[in-house]
Amino acid sequence: MPPGFEIRQRWEPVVAPIAQKYGLETEFVLKVIEAESGGNPNAVSPKGAVGLMQLMPATARALGVHDPFDPAQNIEGGV
């Protein structure tokens, strides 16, 4: 399997409409997810960033993300 295949397969259905809404390429957002969290929606960094796109809690709140561990909310906030 090519690198990122599992991430693409799992997250593309969620990412594609959000990326389109904001005028970004789906592939770009999937690459950010791969780099930031390895596709793990429960990822937490040593600095406290959370979720697929590694949002800091204050940033998530400022963007209206109520549950940064919810993949759709996290992606919407990250995009």
Secondary structure, DSSP 4 states (H G I P E B T S, - for coil): --TTHHHHHHHHHHHHHHHHHHT--HHHHHHHHHHHHTT-TT-B-TT--BTTTTB-HHHHHHTT-S-TTSHHHHHHHH-
